Amino acid sequence: MKEGTGTARKALWVDLASNKSTEGANRKELMSYTHPKSLEGKAVVVTGSARGIGRGIARTLARNGARLLVTDILADDLETLREDMTSHGTDVHSIAADLREPDAAERIIEEAYRKFGAVHGLVNNAMAIKPPSPLECQTLADFDLAISTGPRATFALMKAAYPHLVSAGGGSIVNFGSGAGAAGEPGFASYGAAKESIRGLSRVAALEWGADNIRVNVVLPFARTEGTDYWEQTDPEAFNAAVNAVPLKRIGDSEKDVGALVSFLLSDDSTYLTAQSIFVAGGSGVSR
Ligand SMILES: NC(=O)c1ccc[n+]([C@@H]2O[C@H](COP(=O)([O-])OP(=O)(O)OC[C@H]3O[C@@H](n4cnc5c(N)ncnc54)[C@H](O)[C@@H]3O)[C@@H](O)[C@H]2O)c1
């Protein structure tokens, strides 16, 4: 069988999935992306985990053995996730919070410390995303929303987590950027500005906190969410063009693509990796 043929790829996928094809399988049967115990003993905070990519990340981290504090502004969806994960045996706690509130970061990190007695990882995934519009139509309120839920929240959570990461002997922070900022994309002025601010913050933190054995990396994803489902329904032509522009010709999966990368970045498999921006976008994604 030739490497790279459809049959070879399918065989590899079945093998990776522990002899279970994911086609038609329910989520409970899915493999542990990366390896099942890679996060055992680690207490991790994931923001924006009630839906979308954050929920996918939380599920993958749980499968790999992490203890989780999930948080989001959407209290009901968050509770649904917590109940589901608890029923699958995850040590998971939740705290509903609006990251724009001044005390949110401290409350979230303190809750994680109270429940687990340590914090080893922080995933700053949450961000409020508004529909695209031309720069001249965006308001200062739009800009403030992007900044307050993006870099400002990331900054506050990183600072709140820092003493706990130091006491744990080090840890890993995963922040979220976007190609809309790194390469630039019309319609995303406030969002793109906020996302690039997160990358700048992450680079400086990685340099300053390296001596504390705290690693800081940025993930720039392209993955299916409720938002991309809506995009596909309302503008299938644009959605399909975007997916076709991806070299791997598909949209990513929040659990097996983005979750797996985040899990790796939080694990001891990546202890020499810091200050990096990593696209998990099927080969698309350029920084200017
Ligand atoms: N989906 C993609 O393809 C894509 C592409 C590039 C970058 N990203 C980035 O990846 C991350 C996840 O994206 P997504 O598509 O899953 O987004 P999403 O909008 O589906 O989810 C974001 C989560 O953040 C939460 N949130 C929003 N405002 C909040 C607030 N004030 N306080 C607390 N929580 C709040 C939301 O409730 C939601 O659960 C984001 O940082 C996003 O910018 C996603």
The ligand as an SDF file (V2000), in Angstrom:
LIG
                    3D

 44 48  0  0  0  0  0  0  0  0999 V2000
  -13.2100   28.7800   15.5420 N   0  0  0  0  0  0  0  0  0  0  0  0
  -12.1340   29.0970   14.8350 C   0  0  0  0  0  0  0  0  0  0  0  0
  -11.9190   28.5730   13.7490 O   0  0  0  0  0  0  0  0  0  0  0  0
  -11.1580   30.1270   15.3750 C   0  0  0  0  0  0  0  0  0  0  0  0
  -10.2640   30.7300   14.4820 C   0  0  0  0  0  0  0  0  0  0  0  0
   -9.2920   31.5960   14.9870 C   0  0  0  0  0  0  0  0  0  0  0  0
   -9.2240   31.8390   16.3540 C   0  0  0  0  0  0  0  0  0  0  0  0
  -10.1360   31.2620   17.1940 N   0  0  0  0  0  0  0  0  0  0  0  0
  -10.0050   31.5460   18.6370 C   0  0  0  0  0  0  0  0  0  0  0  0
  -10.1730   30.3320   19.3750 O   0  0  0  0  0  0  0  0  0  0  0  0
  -10.8660   30.5970   20.6010 C   0  0  0  0  0  0  0  0  0  0  0  0
  -12.1540   29.7980   20.6520 C   0  0  0  0  0  0  0  0  0  0  0  0
  -12.9350   30.1440   19.5170 O   0  0  0  0  0  0  0  0  0  0  0  0
  -14.4170   29.6170   19.2760 P   0  0  0  0  0  0  0  0  0  0  0  0
  -14.6360   29.6790   17.8280 O   0  0  0  0  0  0  0  0  0  0  0  0
  -14.6420   28.3690   20.0200 O   0  0  0  0  0  0  0  0  0  0  0  0
  -15.2550   30.8060   19.9420 O   0  0  0  0  0  0  0  0  0  0  0  0
  -16.7290   30.7700   20.5730 P   0  0  0  0  0  0  0  0  0  0  0  0
  -17.2930   32.1270   20.4170 O   0  0  0  0  0  0  0  0  0  0  0  0
  -17.4980   29.6130   20.0380 O   0  0  0  0  0  0  0  0  0  0  0  0
  -16.4140   30.4820   22.1030 O   0  0  0  0  0  0  0  0  0  0  0  0
  -15.8360   31.4480   22.9230 C   0  0  0  0  0  0  0  0  0  0  0  0
  -16.2440   31.1540   24.3390 C   0  0  0  0  0  0  0  0  0  0  0  0
  -15.8550   32.2760   25.1460 O   0  0  0  0  0  0  0  0  0  0  0  0
  -16.9430   32.6200   25.9780 C   0  0  0  0  0  0  0  0  0  0  0  0
  -16.9430   34.0460   26.3310 N   0  0  0  0  0  0  0  0  0  0  0  0
  -17.2160   35.0890   25.5100 C   0  0  0  0  0  0  0  0  0  0  0  0
  -17.2120   36.2350   26.2070 N   0  0  0  0  0  0  0  0  0  0  0  0
  -16.9270   35.9080   27.4930 C   0  0  0  0  0  0  0  0  0  0  0  0
  -16.7960   36.6700   28.7010 C   0  0  0  0  0  0  0  0  0  0  0  0
  -16.9710   37.9880   28.7260 N   0  0  0  0  0  0  0  0  0  0  0  0
  -16.4990   36.0130   29.8510 N   0  0  0  0  0  0  0  0  0  0  0  0
  -16.3430   34.6570   29.8520 C   0  0  0  0  0  0  0  0  0  0  0  0
  -16.4620   33.8930   28.7610 N   0  0  0  0  0  0  0  0  0  0  0  0
  -16.7560   34.5140   27.5830 C   0  0  0  0  0  0  0  0  0  0  0  0
  -18.1750   32.2710   25.1480 C   0  0  0  0  0  0  0  0  0  0  0  0
  -19.3460   32.1480   25.9430 O   0  0  0  0  0  0  0  0  0  0  0  0
  -17.7650   30.9950   24.4630 C   0  0  0  0  0  0  0  0  0  0  0  0
  -18.1020   29.8530   25.2110 O   0  0  0  0  0  0  0  0  0  0  0  0
  -11.1020   32.1010   20.6280 C   0  0  0  0  0  0  0  0  0  0  0  0
  -10.0580   32.7230   21.3240 O   0  0  0  0  0  0  0  0  0  0  0  0
  -11.0770   32.4760   19.1630 C   0  0  0  0  0  0  0  0  0  0  0  0
  -10.7590   33.8240   18.9710 O   0  0  0  0  0  0  0  0  0  0  0  0
  -11.1040   30.4250   16.7400 C   0  0  0  0  0  0  0  0  0  0  0  0
  1  2  1  0
  2  3  2  0
  2  4  1  0
  4  5  1  0
  4 44  2  0
  5  6  2  0
  6  7  1  0
  7  8  2  0
  8  9  1  0
  8 44  1  0
  9 10  1  0
  9 42  1  0
 10 11  1  0
 11 12  1  0
 11 40  1  0
 12 13  1  0
 13 14  1  0
 14 15  2  0
 14 16  1  0
 14 17  1  0
 17 18  1  0
 18 19  2  0
 18 20  1  0
 18 21  1  0
 21 22  1  0
 22 23  1  0
 23 24  1  0
 23 38  1  0
 24 25  1  0
 25 26  1  0
 25 36  1  0
 26 27  1  0
 26 35  1  0
 27 28  2  0
 28 29  1  0
 29 30  1  0
 29 35  2  0
 30 31  1  0
 30 32  2  0
 32 33  1  0
 33 34  2  0
 34 35  1  0
 36 37  1  0
 36 38  1  0
 38 39  1  0
 40 41  1  0
 40 42  1  0
 42 43  1  0
M  CHG  2   8   1  16  -1
M  END
$$$$
